Amino acid sequence: MSTVNIAPFIKEYRRQHNLTQADFAKLVGVSPQAVSKWEREQGYPDITLLPTLACLFDCSVNDFFQTDCHGFASQ
């Protein structure tokens, strides 16, 4: 099962760039409340925002996912 783990990326990016949640929200085009939910892991960004976030964070979209492949039979 895959889980999205974006909160650490957002928090670290904001800290490194001295941005408030409102500043980051403007940068991405969402509400400050959305950013707050993401950081508290009570919500996730829309999938269409992942490439933008990956570009900002200088990482791959895949880096946002933790995958546990145990339990799946290999084909």
mmCIF file of the N, C-alpha and C atoms, coordinates in Angstrom:
data_MODEL
# 
_entry.id   MODEL 
# 
loop_
_atom_site.group_PDB 
_atom_site.id 
_atom_site.type_symbol 
_atom_site.label_atom_id 
_atom_site.label_alt_id 
_atom_site.label_comp_id 
_atom_site.label_asym_id 
_atom_site.label_entity_id 
_atom_site.label_seq_id 
_atom_site.pdbx_PDB_ins_code 
_atom_site.Cartn_x 
_atom_site.Cartn_y 
_atom_site.Cartn_z 
_atom_site.occupancy 
_atom_site.B_iso_or_equiv 
_atom_site.pdbx_formal_charge 
_atom_site.auth_seq_id 
_atom_site.auth_comp_id 
_atom_site.auth_asym_id 
_atom_site.auth_atom_id 
_atom_site.pdbx_PDB_model_num 
ATOM 1   N N  . MET A 1 1  ? 0.835  -1.168  0.000   1.00 0.00 ? 1  MET A N  1 
ATOM 2   C CA . MET A 1 1  ? 0.000  0.000   0.000   1.00 0.00 ? 1  MET A CA 1 
ATOM 3   C C  . MET A 1 1  ? 0.888  1.242   0.000   1.00 0.00 ? 1  MET A C  1 
ATOM 4   N N  . SER A 1 2  ? 0.529  2.248   -0.779  1.00 0.00 ? 2  SER A N  1 
ATOM 5   C CA . SER A 1 2  ? 1.272  3.496   -0.836  1.00 0.00 ? 2  SER A CA 1 
ATOM 6   C C  . SER A 1 2  ? 0.603  4.544   0.032   1.00 0.00 ? 2  SER A C  1 
ATOM 7   N N  . THR A 1 3  ? 1.416  5.356   0.674   1.00 0.00 ? 3  THR A N  1 
ATOM 8   C CA . THR A 1 3  ? 0.903  6.490   1.423   1.00 0.00 ? 3  THR A CA 1 
ATOM 9   C C  . THR A 1 3  ? 1.649  7.738   0.989   1.00 0.00 ? 3  THR A C  1 
ATOM 10  N N  . VAL A 1 4  ? 0.952  8.850   1.016   1.00 0.00 ? 4  VAL A N  1 
ATOM 11  C CA . VAL A 1 4  ? 1.565  10.116  0.664   1.00 0.00 ? 4  VAL A CA 1 
ATOM 12  C C  . VAL A 1 4  ? 2.182  10.704  1.923   1.00 0.00 ? 4  VAL A C  1 
ATOM 13  N N  . ASN A 1 5  ? 3.401  11.149  1.822   1.00 0.00 ? 5  ASN A N  1 
ATOM 14  C CA . ASN A 1 5  ? 4.089  11.749  2.956   1.00 0.00 ? 5  ASN A CA 1 
ATOM 15  C C  . ASN A 1 5  ? 4.666  13.085  2.519   1.00 0.00 ? 5  ASN A C  1 
ATOM 16  N N  . ILE A 1 6  ? 3.804  14.092  2.423   1.00 0.00 ? 6  ILE A N  1 
ATOM 17  C CA . ILE A 1 6  ? 4.228  15.395  1.913   1.00 0.00 ? 6  ILE A CA 1 
ATOM 18  C C  . ILE A 1 6  ? 4.522  16.401  3.006   1.00 0.00 ? 6  ILE A C  1 
ATOM 19  N N  . ALA A 1 7  ? 3.997  16.183  4.202   1.00 0.00 ? 7  ALA A N  1 
ATOM 20  C CA . ALA A 1 7  ? 4.153  17.145  5.294   1.00 0.00 ? 7  ALA A CA 1 
ATOM 21  C C  . ALA A 1 7  ? 5.609  17.530  5.557   1.00 0.00 ? 7  ALA A C  1 
ATOM 22  N N  . PRO A 1 8  ? 6.533  16.570  5.648   1.00 0.00 ? 8  PRO A N  1 
ATOM 23  C CA . PRO A 1 8  ? 7.926  16.955  5.928   1.00 0.00 ? 8  PRO A CA 1 
ATOM 24  C C  . PRO A 1 8  ? 8.535  17.827  4.835   1.00 0.00 ? 8  PRO A C  1 
ATOM 25  N N  . PHE A 1 9  ? 8.167  17.567  3.582   1.00 0.00 ? 9  PHE A N  1 
ATOM 26  C CA . PHE A 1 9  ? 8.695  18.372  2.476   1.00 0.00 ? 9  PHE A CA 1 
ATOM 27  C C  . PHE A 1 9  ? 8.226  19.819  2.605   1.00 0.00 ? 9  PHE A C  1 
ATOM 28  N N  . ILE A 1 10 ? 6.937  20.002  2.884   1.00 0.00 ? 10 ILE A N  1 
ATOM 29  C CA . ILE A 1 10 ? 6.371  21.344  2.974   1.00 0.00 ? 10 ILE A CA 1 
ATOM 30  C C  . ILE A 1 10 ? 6.982  22.105  4.139   1.00 0.00 ? 10 ILE A C  1 
ATOM 31  N N  . LYS A 1 11 ? 7.019  21.473  5.291   1.00 0.00 ? 11 LYS A N  1 
ATOM 32  C CA . LYS A 1 11 ? 7.579  22.136  6.472   1.00 0.00 ? 11 LYS A CA 1 
ATOM 33  C C  . LYS A 1 11 ? 9.029  22.546  6.254   1.00 0.00 ? 11 LYS A C  1 
ATOM 34  N N  . GLU A 1 12 ? 9.818  21.642  5.721   1.00 0.00 ? 12 GLU A N  1 
ATOM 35  C CA . GLU A 1 12 ? 11.233 21.928  5.503   1.00 0.00 ? 12 GLU A CA 1 
ATOM 36  C C  . GLU A 1 12 ? 11.416 23.040  4.472   1.00 0.00 ? 12 GLU A C  1 
ATOM 37  N N  . TYR A 1 13 ? 10.670 22.972  3.376   1.00 0.00 ? 13 TYR A N  1 
ATOM 38  C CA . TYR A 1 13 ? 10.776 24.008  2.338   1.00 0.00 ? 13 TYR A CA 1 
ATOM 39  C C  . TYR A 1 13 ? 10.424 25.371  2.919   1.00 0.00 ? 13 TYR A C  1 
ATOM 40  N N  . ARG A 1 14 ? 9.319  25.440  3.668   1.00 0.00 ? 14 ARG A N  1 
ATOM 41  C CA . ARG A 1 14 ? 8.896  26.721  4.247   1.00 0.00 ? 14 ARG A CA 1 
ATOM 42  C C  . ARG A 1 14 ? 9.954  27.262  5.201   1.00 0.00 ? 14 ARG A C  1 
ATOM 43  N N  . ARG A 1 15 ? 10.509 26.394  6.034   1.00 0.00 ? 15 ARG A N  1 
ATOM 44  C CA . ARG A 1 15 ? 11.539 26.832  6.989   1.00 0.00 ? 15 ARG A CA 1 
ATOM 45  C C  . ARG A 1 15 ? 12.776 27.361  6.272   1.00 0.00 ? 15 ARG A C  1 
ATOM 46  N N  . GLN A 1 16 ? 13.220 26.619  5.275   1.00 0.00 ? 16 GLN A N  1 
ATOM 47  C CA . GLN A 1 16 ? 14.431 27.019  4.544   1.00 0.00 ? 16 GLN A CA 1 
ATOM 48  C C  . GLN A 1 16 ? 14.247 28.341  3.807   1.00 0.00 ? 16 GLN A C  1 
ATOM 49  N N  . HIS A 1 17 ? 13.010 28.632  3.392   1.00 0.00 ? 17 HIS A N  1 
ATOM 50  C CA . HIS A 1 17 ? 12.750 29.847  2.615   1.00 0.00 ? 17 HIS A CA 1 
ATOM 51  C C  . HIS A 1 17 ? 12.032 30.928  3.423   1.00 0.00 ? 17 HIS A C  1 
ATOM 52  N N  . ASN A 1 18 ? 11.948 30.734  4.739   1.00 0.00 ? 18 ASN A N  1 
ATOM 53  C CA . ASN A 1 18 ? 11.318 31.711  5.635   1.00 0.00 ? 18 ASN A CA 1 
ATOM 54  C C  . ASN A 1 18 ? 9.939  32.146  5.146   1.00 0.00 ? 18 ASN A C  1 
ATOM 55  N N  . LEU A 1 19 ? 9.120  31.164  4.766   1.00 0.00 ? 19 LEU A N  1 
ATOM 56  C CA . LEU A 1 19 ? 7.771  31.436  4.275   1.00 0.00 ? 19 LEU A CA 1 
ATOM 57  C C  . LEU A 1 19 ? 6.739  31.082  5.337   1.00 0.00 ? 19 LEU A C  1 
ATOM 58  N N  . THR A 1 20 ? 5.686  31.888  5.411   1.00 0.00 ? 20 THR A N  1 
ATOM 59  C CA . THR A 1 20 ? 4.541  31.533  6.242   1.00 0.00 ? 20 THR A CA 1 
ATOM 60  C C  . THR A 1 20 ? 3.682  30.550  5.449   1.00 0.00 ? 20 THR A C  1 
ATOM 61  N N  . GLN A 1 21 ? 2.711  29.963  6.112   1.00 0.00 ? 21 GLN A N  1 
ATOM 62  C CA . GLN A 1 21 ? 1.786  29.096  5.392   1.00 0.00 ? 21 GLN A CA 1 
ATOM 63  C C  . GLN A 1 21 ? 1.044  29.895  4.333   1.00 0.00 ? 21 GLN A C  1 
ATOM 64  N N  . ALA A 1 22 ? 0.717  31.151  4.633   1.00 0.00 ? 22 ALA A N  1 
ATOM 65  C CA . ALA A 1 22 ? 0.022  32.005  3.657   1.00 0.00 ? 22 ALA A CA 1 
ATOM 66  C C  . ALA A 1 22 ? 0.913  32.288  2.449   1.00 0.00 ? 22 ALA A C  1 
ATOM 67  N N  . ASP A 1 23 ? 2.199  32.544  2.683   1.00 0.00 ? 23 ASP A N  1 
ATOM 68  C CA . ASP A 1 23 ? 3.142  32.777  1.579   1.00 0.00 ? 23 ASP A CA 1 
ATOM 69  C C  . ASP A 1 23 ? 3.249  31.544  0.690   1.00 0.00 ? 23 ASP A C  1 
ATOM 70  N N  . PHE A 1 24 ? 3.393  30.387  1.336   1.00 0.00 ? 24 PHE A N  1 
ATOM 71  C CA . PHE A 1 24 ? 3.511  29.142  0.580   1.00 0.00 ? 24 PHE A CA 1 
ATOM 72  C C  . PHE A 1 24 ? 2.237  28.870  -0.210  1.00 0.00 ? 24 PHE A C  1 
ATOM 73  N N  . ALA A 1 25 ? 1.095  29.139  0.411   1.00 0.00 ? 25 ALA A N  1 
ATOM 74  C CA . ALA A 1 25 ? -0.195 28.928  -0.257  1.00 0.00 ? 25 ALA A CA 1 
ATOM 75  C C  . ALA A 1 25 ? -0.293 29.765  -1.522  1.00 0.00 ? 25 ALA A C  1 
ATOM 76  N N  . LYS A 1 26 ? 0.129  31.021  -1.445  1.00 0.00 ? 26 LYS A N  1 
ATOM 77  C CA . LYS A 1 26 ? 0.106  31.893  -2.630  1.00 0.00 ? 26 LYS A CA 1 
ATOM 78  C C  . LYS A 1 26 ? 1.016  31.345  -3.714  1.00 0.00 ? 26 LYS A C  1 
ATOM 79  N N  . LEU A 1 27 ? 2.180  30.869  -3.313  1.00 0.00 ? 27 LEU A N  1 
ATOM 80  C CA . LEU A 1 27 ? 3.153  30.322  -4.261  1.00 0.00 ? 27 LEU A CA 1 
ATOM 81  C C  . LEU A 1 27 ? 2.579  29.145  -5.036  1.00 0.00 ? 27 LEU A C  1 
ATOM 82  N N  . VAL A 1 28 ? 1.802  28.312  -4.340  1.00 0.00 ? 28 VAL A N  1 
ATOM 83  C CA . VAL A 1 28 ? 1.258  27.093  -4.941  1.00 0.00 ? 28 VAL A CA 1 
ATOM 84  C C  . VAL A 1 28 ? -0.133 27.323  -5.551  1.00 0.00 ? 28 VAL A C  1 
ATOM 85  N N  . GLY A 1 29 ? -0.835 28.344  -5.068  1.00 0.00 ? 29 GLY A N  1 
ATOM 86  C CA . GLY A 1 29 ? -2.168 28.627  -5.599  1.00 0.00 ? 29 GLY A CA 1 
ATOM 87  C C  . GLY A 1 29 ? -3.290 27.948  -4.839  1.00 0.00 ? 29 GLY A C  1 
ATOM 88  N N  . VAL A 1 30 ? -3.114 27.825  -3.519  1.00 0.00 ? 30 VAL A N  1 
ATOM 89  C CA . VAL A 1 30 ? -4.140 27.215  -2.671  1.00 0.00 ? 30 VAL A CA 1 
ATOM 90  C C  . VAL A 1 30 ? -4.369 28.120  -1.462  1.00 0.00 ? 30 VAL A C  1 
ATOM 91  N N  . SER A 1 31 ? -5.277 27.725  -0.596  1.00 0.00 ? 31 SER A N  1 
ATOM 92  C CA . SER A 1 31 ? -5.558 28.512  0.604   1.00 0.00 ? 31 SER A CA 1 
ATOM 93  C C  . SER A 1 31 ? -4.549 28.174  1.710   1.00 0.00 ? 31 SER A C  1 
ATOM 94  N N  . PRO A 1 32 ? -4.327 29.118  2.623   1.00 0.00 ? 32 PRO A N  1 
ATOM 95  C CA . PRO A 1 32 ? -3.466 28.808  3.767   1.00 0.00 ? 32 PRO A CA 1 
ATOM 96  C C  . PRO A 1 32 ? -4.015 27.649  4.604   1.00 0.00 ? 32 PRO A C  1 
ATOM 97  N N  . GLN A 1 33 ? -5.335 27.518  4.641   1.00 0.00 ? 33 GLN A N  1 
ATOM 98  C CA . GLN A 1 33 ? -5.944 26.420  5.380   1.00 0.00 ? 33 GLN A CA 1 
ATOM 99  C C  . GLN A 1 33 ? -5.556 25.070  4.775   1.00 0.00 ? 33 GLN A C  1 
ATOM 100 N N  . ALA A 1 34 ? -5.457 25.017  3.455   1.00 0.00 ? 34 ALA A N  1 
ATOM 101 C CA . ALA A 1 34 ? -5.042 23.776  2.785   1.00 0.00 ? 34 ALA A CA 1 
ATOM 102 C C  . ALA A 1 34 ? -3.620 23.412  3.198   1.00 0.00 ? 34 ALA A C  1 
ATOM 103 N N  . VAL A 1 35 ? -2.737 24.390  3.210   1.00 0.00 ? 35 VAL A N  1 
ATOM 104 C CA . VAL A 1 35 ? -1.348 24.137  3.602   1.00 0.00 ? 35 VAL A CA 1 
ATOM 105 C C  . VAL A 1 35 ? -1.295 23.644  5.050   1.00 0.00 ? 35 VAL A C  1 
ATOM 106 N N  . SER A 1 36 ? -2.067 24.261  5.907   1.00 0.00 ? 36 SER A N  1 
ATOM 107 C CA . SER A 1 36 ? -2.119 23.838  7.306   1.00 0.00 ? 36 SER A CA 1 
ATOM 108 C C  . SER A 1 36 ? -2.558 22.387  7.423   1.00 0.00 ? 36 SER A C  1 
ATOM 109 N N  . LYS A 1 37 ? -3.580 22.000  6.677   1.00 0.00 ? 37 LYS A N  1 
ATOM 110 C CA . LYS A 1 37 ? -4.053 20.604  6.706   1.00 0.00 ? 37 LYS A CA 1 
ATOM 111 C C  . LYS A 1 37 ? -2.979 19.654  6.198   1.00 0.00 ? 37 LYS A C  1 
ATOM 112 N N  . TRP A 1 38 ? -2.281 20.047  5.151   1.00 0.00 ? 38 TRP A N  1 
ATOM 113 C CA . TRP A 1 38 ? -1.228 19.187  4.613   1.00 0.00 ? 38 TRP A CA 1 
ATOM 114 C C  . TRP A 1 38 ? -0.149 18.969  5.653   1.00 0.00 ? 38 TRP A C  1 
ATOM 115 N N  . GLU A 1 39 ? 0.255  20.055  6.320   1.00 0.00 ? 39 GLU A N  1 
ATOM 116 C CA . GLU A 1 39 ? 1.334  19.942  7.302   1.00 0.00 ? 39 GLU A CA 1 
ATOM 117 C C  . GLU A 1 39 ? 0.912  19.132  8.523   1.00 0.00 ? 39 GLU A C  1 
ATOM 118 N N  . ARG A 1 40 ? -0.353 19.131  8.837   1.00 0.00 ? 40 ARG A N  1 
ATOM 119 C CA . ARG A 1 40 ? -0.847 18.351  9.977   1.00 0.00 ? 40 ARG A CA 1 
ATOM 120 C C  . ARG A 1 40 ? -1.268 16.949  9.555   1.00 0.00 ? 40 ARG A C  1 
ATOM 121 N N  . GLU A 1 41 ? -1.034 16.619  8.286   1.00 0.00 ? 41 GLU A N  1 
ATOM 122 C CA . GLU A 1 41 ? -1.382 15.315  7.716   1.00 0.00 ? 41 GLU A CA 1 
ATOM 123 C C  . GLU A 1 41 ? -2.866 15.006  7.875   1.00 0.00 ? 41 GLU A C  1 
ATOM 124 N N  . GLN A 1 42 ? -3.688 16.054  7.754   1.00 0.00 ? 42 GLN A N  1 
ATOM 125 C CA . GLN A 1 42 ? -5.132 15.894  7.790   1.00 0.00 ? 42 GLN A CA 1 
ATOM 126 C C  . GLN A 1 42 ? -5.740 16.026  6.400   1.00 0.00 ? 42 GLN A C  1 
ATOM 127 N N  . GLY A 1 43 ? -4.886 16.172  5.415   1.00 0.00 ? 43 GLY A N  1 
ATOM 128 C CA . GLY A 1 43 ? -5.314 16.261  4.029   1.00 0.00 ? 43 GLY A CA 1 
ATOM 129 C C  . GLY A 1 43 ? -4.091 16.196  3.142   1.00 0.00 ? 43 GLY A C  1 
ATOM 130 N N  . TYR A 1 44 ? -4.352 16.077  1.866   1.00 0.00 ? 44 TYR A N  1 
ATOM 131 C CA . TYR A 1 44 ? -3.270 15.959  0.892   1.00 0.00 ? 44 TYR A CA 1 
ATOM 132 C C  . TYR A 1 44 ? -3.517 16.909  -0.266  1.00 0.00 ? 44 TYR A C  1 
ATOM 133 N N  . PRO A 1 45 ? -2.444 17.342  -0.922  1.00 0.00 ? 45 PRO A N  1 
ATOM 134 C CA . PRO A 1 45 ? -2.615 18.187  -2.100  1.00 0.00 ? 45 PRO A CA 1 
ATOM 135 C C  . PRO A 1 45 ? -3.328 17.426  -3.208  1.00 0.00 ? 45 PRO A C  1 
ATOM 136 N N  . ASP A 1 46 ? -4.021 18.161  -4.033  1.00 0.00 ? 46 ASP A N  1 
ATOM 137 C CA . ASP A 1 46 ? -4.618 17.569  -5.226  1.00 0.00 ? 46 ASP A CA 1 
ATOM 138 C C  . ASP A 1 46 ? -3.486 16.988  -6.064  1.00 0.00 ? 46 ASP A C  1 
ATOM 139 N N  . ILE A 1 47 ? -3.766 15.864  -6.675  1.00 0.00 ? 47 ILE A N  1 
ATOM 140 C CA . ILE A 1 47 ? -2.738 15.166  -7.461  1.00 0.00 ? 47 ILE A CA 1 
ATOM 141 C C  . ILE A 1 47 ? -2.149 16.056  -8.559  1.00 0.00 ? 47 ILE A C  1 
ATOM 142 N N  . THR A 1 48 ? -2.928 16.985  -9.068  1.00 0.00 ? 48 THR A N  1 
ATOM 143 C CA . THR A 1 48 ? -2.432 17.869  -10.125 1.00 0.00 ? 48 THR A CA 1 
ATOM 144 C C  . THR A 1 48 ? -1.372 18.846  -9.620  1.00 0.00 ? 48 THR A C  1 
ATOM 145 N N  . LEU A 1 49 ? -1.260 19.015  -8.294  1.00 0.00 ? 49 LEU A N  1 
ATOM 146 C CA . LEU A 1 49 ? -0.251 19.907  -7.721  1.00 0.00 ? 49 LEU A CA 1 
ATOM 147 C C  . LEU A 1 49 ? 1.088  19.209  -7.478  1.00 0.00 ? 49 LEU A C  1 
ATOM 148 N N  . LEU A 1 50 ? 1.093  17.898  -7.521  1.00 0.00 ? 50 LEU A N  1 
ATOM 149 C CA . LEU A 1 50 ? 2.324  17.175  -7.197  1.00 0.00 ? 50 LEU A CA 1 
ATOM 150 C C  . LEU A 1 50 ? 3.508  17.544  -8.092  1.00 0.00 ? 50 LEU A C  1 
ATOM 151 N N  . PRO A 1 51 ? 3.338  17.686  -9.408  1.00 0.00 ? 51 PRO A N  1 
ATOM 152 C CA . PRO A 1 51 ? 4.494  18.100  -10.216 1.00 0.00 ? 51 PRO A CA 1 
ATOM 153 C C  . PRO A 1 51 ? 5.024  19.484  -9.834  1.00 0.00 ? 51 PRO A C  1 
ATOM 154 N N  . THR A 1 52 ? 4.136  20.406  -9.519  1.00 0.00 ? 52 THR A N  1 
ATOM 155 C CA . THR A 1 52 ? 4.545  21.749  -9.095  1.00 0.00 ? 52 THR A CA 1 
ATOM 156 C C  . THR A 1 52 ? 5.322  21.675  -7.784  1.00 0.00 ? 52 THR A C  1 
ATOM 157 N N  . LEU A 1 53 ? 4.800  20.906  -6.839  1.00 0.00 ? 53 LEU A N  1 
ATOM 158 C CA . LEU A 1 53 ? 5.476  20.756  -5.553  1.00 0.00 ? 53 LEU A CA 1 
ATOM 159 C C  . LEU A 1 53 ? 6.831  20.079  -5.722  1.00 0.00 ? 53 LEU A C  1 
ATOM 160 N N  . ALA A 1 54 ? 6.891  19.059  -6.557  1.00 0.00 ? 54 ALA A N  1 
ATOM 161 C CA . ALA A 1 54 ? 8.163  18.369  -6.797  1.00 0.00 ? 54 ALA A CA 1 
ATOM 162 C C  . ALA A 1 54 ? 9.193  19.324  -7.386  1.00 0.00 ? 54 ALA A C  1 
ATOM 163 N N  . CYS A 1 55 ? 8.745  20.183  -8.279  1.00 0.00 ? 55 CYS A N  1 
ATOM 164 C CA . CYS A 1 55 ? 9.655  21.173  -8.871  1.00 0.00 ? 55 CYS A CA 1 
ATOM 165 C C  . CYS A 1 55 ? 10.161 22.146  -7.804  1.00 0.00 ? 55 CYS A C  1 
ATOM 166 N N  . LEU A 1 56 ? 9.267  22.636  -6.954  1.00 0.00 ? 56 LEU A N  1 
ATOM 167 C CA . LEU A 1 56 ? 9.658  23.548  -5.875  1.00 0.00 ? 56 LEU A CA 1 
ATOM 168 C C  . LEU A 1 56 ? 10.662 22.888  -4.940  1.00 0.00 ? 56 LEU A C  1 
ATOM 169 N N  . PHE A 1 57 ? 10.415 21.631  -4.592  1.00 0.00 ? 57 PHE A N  1 
ATOM 170 C CA . PHE A 1 57 ? 11.233 20.933  -3.616  1.00 0.00 ? 57 PHE A CA 1 
ATOM 171 C C  . PHE A 1 57 ? 12.464 20.274  -4.234  1.00 0.00 ? 57 PHE A C  1 
ATOM 172 N N  . ASP A 1 58 ? 12.593 20.391  -5.559  1.00 0.00 ? 58 ASP A N  1 
ATOM 173 C CA . ASP A 1 58 ? 13.716 19.778  -6.278  1.00 0.00 ? 58 ASP A CA 1 
ATOM 174 C C  . ASP A 1 58 ? 13.808 18.281  -5.978  1.00 0.00 ? 58 ASP A C  1 
ATOM 175 N N  . CYS A 1 59 ? 12.662 17.614  -6.172  1.00 0.00 ? 59 CYS A N  1 
ATOM 176 C CA . CYS A 1 59 ? 12.607 16.173  -5.963  1.00 0.00 ? 59 CYS A CA 1 
ATOM 177 C C  . CYS A 1 59 ? 11.692 15.559  -7.015  1.00 0.00 ? 59 CYS A C  1 
ATOM 178 N N  . SER A 1 60 ? 11.517 14.277  -6.938  1.00 0.00 ? 60 SER A N  1 
ATOM 179 C CA . SER A 1 60 ? 10.622 13.556  -7.837  1.00 0.00 ? 60 SER A CA 1 
ATOM 180 C C  . SER A 1 60 ? 9.255  13.423  -7.180  1.00 0.00 ? 60 SER A C  1 
ATOM 181 N N  . VAL A 1 61 ? 8.211  13.353  -7.977  1.00 0.00 ? 61 VAL A N  1 
ATOM 182 C CA . VAL A 1 61 ? 6.870  13.085  -7.452  1.00 0.00 ? 61 VAL A CA 1 
ATOM 183 C C  . VAL A 1 61 ? 6.892  11.781  -6.655  1.00 0.00 ? 61 VAL A C  1 
ATOM 184 N N  . ASN A 1 62 ? 7.671  10.821  -7.100  1.00 0.00 ? 62 ASN A N  1 
ATOM 185 C CA . ASN A 1 62 ? 7.767  9.533   -6.401  1.00 0.00 ? 62 ASN A CA 1 
ATOM 186 C C  . ASN A 1 62 ? 8.285  9.684   -4.973  1.00 0.00 ? 62 ASN A C  1 
ATOM 187 N N  . ASP A 1 63 ? 9.053  10.734  -4.716  1.00 0.00 ? 63 ASP A N  1 
ATOM 188 C CA . ASP A 1 63 ? 9.593  10.939  -3.376  1.00 0.00 ? 63 ASP A CA 1 
ATOM 189 C C  . ASP A 1 63 ? 8.497  11.216  -2.344  1.00 0.00 ? 63 ASP A C  1 
ATOM 190 N N  . PHE A 1 64 ? 7.315  11.600  -2.794  1.00 0.00 ? 64 PHE A N  1 
ATOM 191 C CA . PHE A 1 64 ? 6.207  11.880  -1.886  1.00 0.00 ? 64 PHE A CA 1 
ATOM 192 C C  . PHE A 1 64 ? 5.516  10.615  -1.393  1.00 0.00 ? 64 PHE A C  1 
ATOM 193 N N  . PHE A 1 65 ? 5.840  9.484   -1.983  1.00 0.00 ? 65 PHE A N  1 
ATOM 194 C CA . PHE A 1 65 ? 5.142  8.245   -1.666  1.00 0.00 ? 65 PHE A CA 1 
ATOM 195 C C  . PHE A 1 65 ? 6.063  7.272   -0.948  1.00 0.00 ? 65 PHE A C  1 
ATOM 196 N N  . GLN A 1 66 ? 5.517  6.634   0.074   1.00 0.00 ? 66 GLN A N  1 
ATOM 197 C CA . GLN A 1 66 ? 6.197  5.535   0.735   1.00 0.00 ? 66 GLN A CA 1 
ATOM 198 C C  . GLN A 1 66 ? 5.457  4.280   0.314   1.00 0.00 ? 66 GLN A C  1 
ATOM 199 N N  . THR A 1 67 ? 6.166  3.354   -0.275  1.00 0.00 ? 67 THR A N  1 
ATOM 200 C CA . THR A 1 67 ? 5.512  2.165   -0.801  1.00 0.00 ? 67 THR A CA 1 
ATOM 201 C C  . THR A 1 67 ? 5.917  0.933   -0.015  1.00 0.00 ? 67 THR A C  1 
ATOM 202 N N  . ASP A 1 68 ? 4.907  0.173   0.361   1.00 0.00 ? 68 ASP A N  1 
ATOM 203 C CA . ASP A 1 68 ? 5.129  -1.122  0.996   1.00 0.00 ? 68 ASP A CA 1 
ATOM 204 C C  . ASP A 1 68 ? 4.574  -2.171  0.046   1.00 0.00 ? 68 ASP A C  1 
ATOM 205 N N  . CYS A 1 69 ? 5.449  -2.860  -0.650  1.00 0.00 ? 69 CYS A N  1 
ATOM 206 C CA . CYS A 1 69 ? 5.028  -3.821  -1.659  1.00 0.00 ? 69 CYS A CA 1 
ATOM 207 C C  . CYS A 1 69 ? 4.887  -5.226  -1.083  1.00 0.00 ? 69 CYS A C  1 
ATOM 208 N N  . HIS A 1 70 ? 5.097  -5.390  0.200   1.00 0.00 ? 70 HIS A N  1 
ATOM 209 C CA . HIS A 1 70 ? 4.981  -6.717  0.804   1.00 0.00 ? 70 HIS A CA 1 
ATOM 210 C C  . HIS A 1 70 ? 3.543  -7.205  0.690   1.00 0.00 ? 70 HIS A C  1 
ATOM 211 N N  . GLY A 1 71 ? 3.399  -8.460  0.437   1.00 0.00 ? 71 GLY A N  1 
ATOM 212 C CA . GLY A 1 71 ? 2.075  -9.026  0.339   1.00 0.00 ? 71 GLY A CA 1 
ATOM 213 C C  . GLY A 1 71 ? 1.575  -9.167  -1.105  1.00 0.00 ? 71 GLY A C  1 
ATOM 214 N N  . PHE A 1 72 ? 2.306  -8.550  -2.040  1.00 0.00 ? 72 PHE A N  1 
ATOM 215 C CA . PHE A 1 72 ? 1.931  -8.690  -3.444  1.00 0.00 ? 72 PHE A CA 1 
ATOM 216 C C  . PHE A 1 72 ? 2.778  -9.787  -4.064  1.00 0.00 ? 72 PHE A C  1 
ATOM 217 N N  . ALA A 1 73 ? 2.124  -10.667 -4.768  1.00 0.00 ? 73 ALA A N  1 
ATOM 218 C CA . ALA A 1 73 ? 2.844  -11.750 -5.431  1.00 0.00 ? 73 ALA A CA 1 
ATOM 219 C C  . ALA A 1 73 ? 3.591  -11.194 -6.628  1.00 0.00 ? 73 ALA A C  1 
ATOM 220 N N  . SER A 1 74 ? 4.827  -11.605 -6.809  1.00 0.00 ? 74 SER A N  1 
ATOM 221 C CA . SER A 1 74 ? 5.545  -11.157 -7.991  1.00 0.00 ? 74 SER A CA 1 
ATOM 222 C C  . SER A 1 74 ? 5.040  -11.914 -9.196  1.00 0.00 ? 74 SER A C  1 
ATOM 223 N N  . GLN A 1 75 ? 4.957  -11.196 -10.279 1.00 0.00 ? 75 GLN A N  1 
ATOM 224 C CA . GLN A 1 75 ? 4.414  -11.760 -11.516 1.00 0.00 ? 75 GLN A CA 1 
ATOM 225 C C  . GLN A 1 75 ? 5.520  -12.349 -12.354 1.00 0.00 ? 75 GLN A C  1 
# 
